[in-house]
């Protein structure tokens, strides 16, 4: 039996103008983030990961706080009609994902970085399409995915805390946080599908954060694959 209760909705394949605005906005924000990663890798900021992740739990808490804080600031700015505050929140989010991504990207030669970013973008696009197709094909609520995402994030932080001292556990932390972003992506897509009570701007921010979280995790996997073949 599904843990999600039935939810009557339109599962047509066409996209409304609202949905296209959210998809387009999130895509633009993600494109800016990828460009930022590629640029930041040439600056001293790309060394931030090396310092923060000397103790993995420190890196996770710092980036987690930056992402959460950036989201709160951006959403408050949008809700309050203050574009200045919303912009500050988006800058925080862009820097958090950009600096983290640059730190990961810095492990490979500059000449390989565009190809790795392109491969990562394709993989993330496919993953997003698969999740979106599943969400749009099912006439039910995906609200539980939001709860499960929160549980996965909490479990991931706990696993990384333990893994800071018992290294083999770090992998479990990576998997749980990655799963958390995947579940949140499905939840955010459902929010857009069913036109939850949120503005286009708020939903765009939610989808962008979920996609960016998936992107930096897939980026790590792609780089590991490239390294293993080298």
N, C-alpha and C positions, 0 to 999 in steps of 0.2 A: 504494500500500500504506500502511496506517495505521502511524504511528510507535508506536502503542500496541499492546501484545500483547493477544490475546484474554483475557478474564477472565470466568469463569462467575459470574453473579450473578442475583439475582432482580430483574426489571425491572418488577414490578407497580406499579400506580399508587397503591395504598394506602400510607399513612404509618403507621409503627409509633409507639408511644408515645415511644420514644427520639428518633425523628426530630422528632416534634412538640415535644418538650422543647427540642431544639436550635433549631428554627425559632422557637419562642416566646421563648426566652431571647435569641437574637440580635435579634429584633424589638424586644423591650423595651429592650435596650441601645442599639439604633439610635434608637428613639423618644426616649430620654433625651438622646442626642447631638444630635438635631435641636432639641430644646427648649433645650439648652445653647447651641447656635449662635445661636438666636434671642435668648437672654438676654445672651450675651457681647457681641453686636454693640453693646450699649448701654454697654459698659465700655471703659476704655482698652486692655484686652487685644486688642480687635479691630484695633488699630493695629500689632500685632506683625508682621503680614505686610509692611506697608510698610517696616519697618526691616530685617527679615530678607531680603526679596527685592530689596533694593537691589542685592545680588549674588545672583542666583538660586541658585547652588550652595550658598550659606550657608543659605538657607531650606530647601532640599531636605535638606541634611545634618542640620540641627537637627530638623526634623519627622521625618525618617527615623530618627534616633537615638531620639527620644521614642517613636515607635511601636514600634520594635524593642525598646527598653528596657522599655516598658510591657508588651509581650507576654511578654517573658522573666520579668519580675517576677510577673505575673499567673499564668503557667503554673507557675512554681516554687511559688507560694503554693498553688495548687490541688493540684499533685502532692504537696506536703509536708503537705497538710491544714491549712495555716495560712491561715485566712480573712483575717487582718489584712494579710498580705503580698499575697494575691490582690486584696484591696480596693485597696491602694496601686497595684498594677499597673493595675487598671481605671480608677482616677482619672487616672493618667498618660495612658492611652489616650483617655479621654473628653476630657481637656483638650487633648491634641494635635489630635484631629480637631475638637473644638469651637472652639478658638481659630482654627485654620486656616479652618474653614467660616465663622466669624463675620467673618474678614477679607475673605473673598470676598463674603459677603452684604452687607457694608458699602458696596459699590459701588452699591447700588440703594436708593431711598427706602424708609423703614420701612413705608409703606402697601403696598408691593408685595412685601415679604419673605415674608409668609405664603403668598401665591399661588405665589411662586417655589419655596419649600420644598415645597409640595404637589405642584407639577408635577414637581419633581426626584424626590420620593418615588414618584410614579406611574411615571416612566420607569425608575427603579432597580428597582422591583417587577417591571416587565415584563421588563427585562433579566435579572434574577435568575430569573424564571419560565422564560424561554427557555433559559438555561444549564442550569437544573435539569432541564427536560424533556429536553434533549439528553443529559445525563449519565445520567438514569434510563432513557432509551430504548436506550442502548448497553450491550451486555454485554461490557465490556472495562475495563481499568484506565486511570485518568487520572493515574497517577503522574507521567508525563512533563510534564503541565501544571504541576506544582509546580516542576520543573526549568526549564521555559520561563519561568515567572513570575519566577524568580530571575534568569535571563538578561536578561529584559526590564527588570527593576529596575536591574540593573547597567548595561545599555545606556542606560537613561534618565538615570541619574546622570552617566554619561560625556558624553552629549549635552548635558545641562544645564551641565556644567562647560565644555564648548566654547562653548555658547550664551551663557554669562556674558560672553564676549568677542566672540562672533560671533552676534549676536541671532537671525538666521533659524533657527539650529539649535535654538533653544529649543522650537519646535513639535514637533520629533522627540522631544525629551525628554519632553514632555507626553504624546505618543501612546504612547511605550514604557512609561511608568509606569502610564498608564491601562490599557494592554494587560496589564501585569503583575498589576494588581488583578483584572481580568476572568479571567485564567487561574488566579489563586489562588482566586477564588470557585468556579470549576469544580472545582478540586482539592479544596477544602474540602467541597463538596457531595458529591463522590465519596467522601471519607473518611466522611461521615455515611451515605451510601447503603450502603457495604460494611462499616459498623460496624468501622472500623479500631480498633486497640488503643489507645483513648484514652477518657477519661471524657466524659460528656455536657458537663461544665463546660468541658473543654479544647476540645472541638469547637465549643461555643457561642462561645467566645472567637475561634477561628479564623474561623468564618463571619462573626461581627460585624466583625472587622478588615477582611476582604475586602469586605463590603458597604459599610462606612464609607469605604473607599478609593474604591470605585466612586462612592459618593454625592458626595464632594467634587469629583470630576472632572466628573460630570454637572452638578453645581451650577454649575461654571464655564462649561460649555457653554450651559446655560439662560440664565445671566446675559448672556453674550455675545450670544445670540440676541435677548433682550429689548432689549439696548442697541442692536443693529443695527436693530431695528424702531422704536426711539425717535428 
